[in-house]
Amino acid sequence: MVTQSVQADDGTAVRPGTTAGGDVDTSVDMLIVGAGPAGLYGAYYAGFRGMSVALMDSLPEAGGQVTAMYPEKVIYDVAGFPAIRGRELVDALVTQAAPFDPMYLLDQQAAELTHEPDAVVVTSSQGHRVRARVVVITGGLGTFTPRPLPTGTGHLGRGLVYFVPKLDAYAGQDVIVVGGGDSAFDWALALEPIARSVTLVHRRDRFRAHAATIGRVEASSVEILTFSEVAAIHGEERIEKVELVHTRTGDRHVRPAQAVVAALGFTADLGPLTRWGLSMARRHIAVDSAMFTGVDRIFAAGDITEYPGKVRLIATGFGEVATAVNNAAPVVDPAAKVFPGHSSDDGTSV
Ligand SMILES: Cc1cc2nc3c(=O)[nH]c(=O)nc-3n(C[C@H](O)[C@H](O)[C@H](O)COP(=O)(O)OP(=O)(O)OC[C@H]3O[C@@H](n4cnc5c(N)ncnc54)[C@H](O)[C@@H]3O)c2cc1C
């Protein structure tokens, strides 16, 4: 393969590329847009095929829908794992790719695509420019944007989060979880054994979460406040107190809190990807059986693709991205074959 290799990091940090010089920030064989399950597995596969690879994601953490929406849920239909928690699956995918030193460009939304004679250049909304011989789009539902907590302005990253990257960070804290859906209840349950106190605040008395999860939260030490909203968050550097208002009576009270988890859901939008000249089918990217989009050097895989009989599951995304990467290999290096050989034939033994 021809481009410079990139250095490893811990798999989660935002790390601007420094490998290319000139008019781009990063130069790799393969850019994967979307670090969900399909993208992460694609990073492993690209490495296995000898390609240097970068993953770009608009979220600050890898893992796509799994990390954003259900890291604490147990998944039962991933091949080889009778039951695996979402967070553990993402960690395992990051670990599987790590030997090949993928570069993670997190908090970067892939925005613009330009073509060069033997490469493409993708520029993020944040201005990071990546030159790649091929791109695999594993963008799932598109860029996730959390529904904001209206009273949270100015506190994001200073105690207010829209999803919980590391549970341990909440040890000994008083946490307010806002929302009435699965995510809110899952976070409340996951934080309960770690935090000093967890209060779940919802503006109605009906919840959208699964009945079993609601039952577990009700049976735990989590305090549930219905008909309540966050009226104000207090604290300069970090959150110190949260003011809650009863939506019916207007009564207000202030309670100590060092963290607010606003689990109000996400909107998803394909946004800039729709301007890349791709053939779209029912708000997804049409691909052929090689996962090729029809646009020079651009492949796609995972939830974002569309073809007759498409099934949107983690398992199918894994297969599709392996197909995409293997079919992209000869585009990067014309001497490469589509079939990769067997990973078990690489001469190592355990
Ligand atoms: C609550 C819930 C439970 C589920 N349970 C299961 C289950 O039990 N089993 C199962 O198989 N599936 C399950 N799924 C579905 C599964 O999560 C998806 O099929 C899977 O996440 C798709 O993976 P992906 O990598 O294709 O896309 P995603 O996981 O959606 O990841 C796509 C990533 O691309 C990023 N992105 C998009 N556009 C851009 C851009 N322009 N620039 C940069 N980044 C971008 C997004 O930020 C995102 O991180 C569940 C889904 C939900 C919501």
Ligand as a Chemical Component Dictionary entry (heavy atoms), coordinates in Angstrom:
data_LIG
# 
_chem_comp.id                   LIG 
_chem_comp.type                 NON-POLYMER 
_chem_comp.pdbx_formal_charge   0 
_chem_comp.three_letter_code    LIG 
# 
loop_
_chem_comp_atom.comp_id 
_chem_comp_atom.atom_id 
_chem_comp_atom.alt_atom_id 
_chem_comp_atom.type_symbol 
_chem_comp_atom.charge 
_chem_comp_atom.model_Cartn_x 
_chem_comp_atom.model_Cartn_y 
_chem_comp_atom.model_Cartn_z 
_chem_comp_atom.pdbx_ordinal 
LIG C1  C1  C 0 -32.071 0.883  21.148 1  
LIG C2  C2  C 0 -31.452 0.065  20.034 2  
LIG C3  C3  C 0 -31.215 -1.280 20.231 3  
LIG C4  C4  C 0 -30.639 -2.052 19.206 4  
LIG N1  N1  N 0 -30.424 -3.386 19.431 5  
LIG C5  C5  C 0 -29.817 -4.130 18.459 6  
LIG C6  C6  C 0 -29.565 -5.534 18.667 7  
LIG O1  O1  O 0 -29.901 -6.090 19.714 8  
LIG N2  N2  N 0 -28.950 -6.209 17.659 9  
LIG C7  C7  C 0 -28.581 -5.631 16.472 10 
LIG O2  O2  O 0 -28.010 -6.287 15.617 11 
LIG N3  N3  N 0 -28.832 -4.310 16.252 12 
LIG C8  C8  C 0 -29.435 -3.555 17.205 13 
LIG N4  N4  N 0 -29.700 -2.242 16.981 14 
LIG C9  C9  C 0 -29.298 -1.675 15.664 15 
LIG C10 C10 C 0 -27.782 -1.458 15.620 16 
LIG O3  O3  O 0 -27.377 -0.614 16.686 17 
LIG C11 C11 C 0 -27.391 -0.877 14.273 18 
LIG O4  O4  O 0 -27.737 -1.800 13.264 19 
LIG C12 C12 C 0 -25.896 -0.609 14.225 20 
LIG O5  O5  O 0 -25.504 0.314  15.212 21 
LIG C13 C13 C 0 -25.500 -0.065 12.853 22 
LIG O6  O6  O 0 -24.121 0.125  12.852 23 
LIG P1  P1  P 0 -23.413 1.117  11.806 24 
LIG O7  O7  O 0 -21.981 1.086  12.160 25 
LIG O8  O8  O 0 -23.860 0.785  10.449 26 
LIG O9  O9  O 0 -24.048 2.565  12.120 27 
LIG P2  P2  P 0 -24.176 3.415  13.464 28 
LIG O10 O10 O 0 -24.102 2.575  14.681 29 
LIG O11 O11 O 0 -25.418 4.230  13.267 30 
LIG O12 O12 O 0 -22.894 4.366  13.432 31 
LIG C14 C14 C 0 -22.808 5.341  12.437 32 
LIG C15 C15 C 0 -21.840 6.402  12.895 33 
LIG O13 O13 O 0 -21.594 7.271  11.793 34 
LIG C16 C16 C 0 -21.457 8.584  12.272 35 
LIG N5  N5  N 0 -21.704 9.512  11.159 36 
LIG C17 C17 C 0 -22.796 9.601  10.376 37 
LIG N6  N6  N 0 -22.626 10.559 9.442  38 
LIG C18 C18 C 0 -21.386 11.077 9.645  39 
LIG C19 C19 C 0 -20.631 12.101 9.014  40 
LIG N7  N7  N 0 -21.094 12.805 7.954  41 
LIG N8  N8  N 0 -19.394 12.381 9.501  42 
LIG C20 C20 C 0 -18.906 11.709 10.571 43 
LIG N9  N9  N 0 -19.582 10.730 11.218 44 
LIG C21 C21 C 0 -20.798 10.427 10.748 45 
LIG C22 C22 C 0 -22.481 8.682  13.382 46 
LIG O14 O14 O 0 -22.126 9.699  14.313 47 
LIG C23 C23 C 0 -22.372 7.280  14.012 48 
LIG O15 O15 O 0 -21.463 7.266  15.086 49 
LIG C24 C24 C 0 -30.293 -1.456 17.962 50 
LIG C25 C25 C 0 -30.503 -0.087 17.771 51 
LIG C26 C26 C 0 -31.085 0.674  18.797 52 
LIG C27 C27 C 0 -31.303 2.149  18.567 53 
# 
loop_
_chem_comp_bond.comp_id 
_chem_comp_bond.atom_id_1 
_chem_comp_bond.atom_id_2 
_chem_comp_bond.value_order 
_chem_comp_bond.pdbx_ordinal 
LIG C1  C2  SING 1  
LIG C2  C3  SING 2  
LIG C2  C26 DOUB 3  
LIG C3  C4  DOUB 4  
LIG C4  N1  SING 5  
LIG C4  C24 SING 6  
LIG N1  C5  DOUB 7  
LIG C5  C6  SING 8  
LIG C5  C8  SING 9  
LIG C6  O1  DOUB 10 
LIG C6  N2  SING 11 
LIG N2  C7  SING 12 
LIG C7  O2  DOUB 13 
LIG C7  N3  SING 14 
LIG N3  C8  DOUB 15 
LIG C8  N4  SING 16 
LIG N4  C9  SING 17 
LIG N4  C24 SING 18 
LIG C9  C10 SING 19 
LIG C10 O3  SING 20 
LIG C10 C11 SING 21 
LIG C11 O4  SING 22 
LIG C11 C12 SING 23 
LIG C12 O5  SING 24 
LIG C12 C13 SING 25 
LIG C13 O6  SING 26 
LIG O6  P1  SING 27 
LIG P1  O7  DOUB 28 
LIG P1  O8  SING 29 
LIG P1  O9  SING 30 
LIG O9  P2  SING 31 
LIG P2  O10 DOUB 32 
LIG P2  O11 SING 33 
LIG P2  O12 SING 34 
LIG O12 C14 SING 35 
LIG C14 C15 SING 36 
LIG C15 O13 SING 37 
LIG C15 C23 SING 38 
LIG O13 C16 SING 39 
LIG C16 N5  SING 40 
LIG C16 C22 SING 41 
LIG N5  C17 SING 42 
LIG N5  C21 SING 43 
LIG C17 N6  DOUB 44 
LIG N6  C18 SING 45 
LIG C18 C19 SING 46 
LIG C18 C21 DOUB 47 
LIG C19 N7  SING 48 
LIG C19 N8  DOUB 49 
LIG N8  C20 SING 50 
LIG C20 N9  DOUB 51 
LIG N9  C21 SING 52 
LIG C22 O14 SING 53 
LIG C22 C23 SING 54 
LIG C23 O15 SING 55 
LIG C24 C25 DOUB 56 
LIG C25 C26 SING 57 
LIG C26 C27 SING 58 
# 
